[in-house]
């Protein structure tokens, strides 16, 4: 495993968290829509 500079690592973590959040949001949205049907 190559060394990663801390700022890079934090940036990766941040973008990863954002993606996770967006996924969760999308999932909740889809569940809401399913409830309406």
C-alpha angles and dihedrals in degrees: 000000000000122000115263123201114243097244090052091049093049091048091052090049091050095050089045091053091048092052090049091050092049090050091051091047091051091048092051090048091053092047090051091052090049090053090055093055 
